[in-house]
Amino acid sequence: MEPPENQDGRSFMEVINEKYSPENFPYRRGPGVVVVPTVGPQGSPMKDRLNLPSILVLNNCGISRAGDQAGIAAFCSHVMELDLSHNKLHDWHEISKIVANIPNLDFLNLSSNPLAGGALEPRSAEAFSRVRRLVLNNTQVSWANVLLLAQEIPELEELFLCLNEYSSVSASSVACPTLRLLHITDNSLQDWAEVRKFGSLFPSLDTLVMANNNLASIQDDKDILRRLFPNLRSINLHNSGLNRWEDIEKLNFFPKLEEVRLQGIPLLQTYTNVERRSLMIAQLPSISVLNGSVVSDCEREDAERFFIRYHLDYPEEELPYRYHSLVTKYGKLEPLAEIDLRPRCRAQVEVHCEEKVEQVNIRLDQTVAELKKQLTTVVQLSTQRMRIYYIDKCSAFGPEEMKYNTRALHSYSIQDGDEILVVPKTK
């Protein structure tokens, strides 16, 4: 539904009344749509209305205010998930009126509402106390309001703050111990000092998604990283600014880290795809999932052996720490032999015709008919007057007649030194 032209927008209850009016559901039956029994007095908001689904999507409806709170309480008491993205909500007090009257609300999406200038009072923030998953993408909500919400929501588990133009965040003396997922992609966080604050704010953080932030480096040492992020299991640093292997090695200091996403970083731009994955796996021995793909035991061993050979020619002072631990594990490996597995395209063969023997270089991508044409000048016979045989010098079998003119020569596995026997046809 398109938002109305009225710049002041509509109320939450207006949209519900319109979207779930009985006139829009003449049969009042079907999955997720049931009639509310008329049990209230005349004029009750429950009279002759439809029950709303427990997952309520009202995005892009031009909503700017709550409207009748009694109506919200009557119709939304069972709603568990509410999507109010792409509306005109800018007043936290109005949003709190909606949320306060939905007692079972678990998930709330306020993305793309203009919340940049809205002041959030503690009393209004209390209305969000039952929400466990909160989405505030592209709202430009202030970090101060984020902290207030985190303090007032005792069981907040997932928080989405993408596209909010954060370049810095402030610390707080009050932590949010229940948050497990922080999704803060597409912001402007460059300094690890800002990321460090997430560890203090969210001590139970399990998953940190920071893609498309130009993070320059990981600056803390092992003890600090272990203390700040004791439960971090997954981190996404796609398209960050990391450009040193030392930063990759520091990922090993997160004690429970097992999944890493690291694509599009400057450090890896000069490597091939195989080199990137192998070098990363070898540097991160505890990681079980890299860029969404499971790392098998076999792949890890191959990567670690590749890592040793890759650094064989490096000066001693430039060898990474991981190199020495892998040499202890596998020994100092020799370089792999270079084997050319490309198919041969030519062969030097002996052409025998009666008493005549001549060395001829032939193309293996041609057909038997084309070979016969090449041999006409060698044996002075027309193609119609010759029969040709292939003799494999390494085989115990006798000559094989090359009778099929369209057959490609490479299918005979001809090698240098093999023979082609030309026999004139008798009249």
Beta strands, then each sheet from edge to edge (+ up, - down):
strand 1: 10-11
strand 2: 34-35
strand 3: 50-51
strand 4: 55-57
strand 5: 63-65
strand 6: 81-83
strand 7: 107-109
strand 8: 133-135
strand 9: 158-160
strand 10: 181-183
strand 11: 207-209
strand 12: 234-236
strand 13: 259-261
strand 14: 289-290
strand 15: 293-294
strand 16: 346-353
strand 17: 356-363
strand 18: 386-391
strand 19: 400-401
strand 20: 419-424
sheet 1: 1+ 5+
sheet 2: 2+ 3-
sheet 3: 4+ 6+ 7+ 8+ 9+ 10+ 11+ 12+ 13+ 14+ 15-
sheet 4: 17+ 16- 20- 18+ 19-
end
